[in-house]
Amino acid sequence: MRYVARDTEGKVVAIFDRPHPAAPEYLDENDPELIAFVTGGRSEEAMREYLQSSDSDLLRIIEDLISVLIDNNVILLTDFPDHAQQKLMRRQNIREKLQST
């Protein structure tokens, strides 16, 4: 998605994955204007803080995804390395204990 639409002041307001009547201009993925649009104009430090704060949410999503895949026999717990199996089981046991209280 690097074709951009601009407002009347020339500011990037939308991006598309292919040419569009409103977005004929192609920008390189490293273009500062494209990066500013995608990041919402946030500073690098603000983006790092956001990533760190969202890590626990993402971890929970990944844990839930792994559980669904195991429950549906898409993967087996034993497909993971031993240390990963232990961590997954430990976290699952803790979650079960917290839910039962």
C-alpha positions, 0 to 999 in steps of 0.5 A: 500500500504505497499509492497515496491520496493527498488533501488540498494542502498536499498532505497524505490522507490515505494510502492504497495498495494499487493505483486509484483515481484519488491516489495516483502517486506512488511513494517509496516505503521509506518516504518520510511522508508515508512513514509519518502518515502510517505512524500518525506523526508520533515520535520514535520514542512514542512508537516504542512506548506503544509497542512495549505497552501493547506487548502483553495484549499481543502475548495474550492473543498469541496464547489464545491462538495457540490454544485454539490451534491445539484444541482444533488439532491443527498443531500439537503441544509437542510440536513446540520445543520443551522449554516452550511447552513448559512455559505455555503449560505454566501460563495455562495453569495459572490462568485456570487457577485465576479463573476458578477463584 
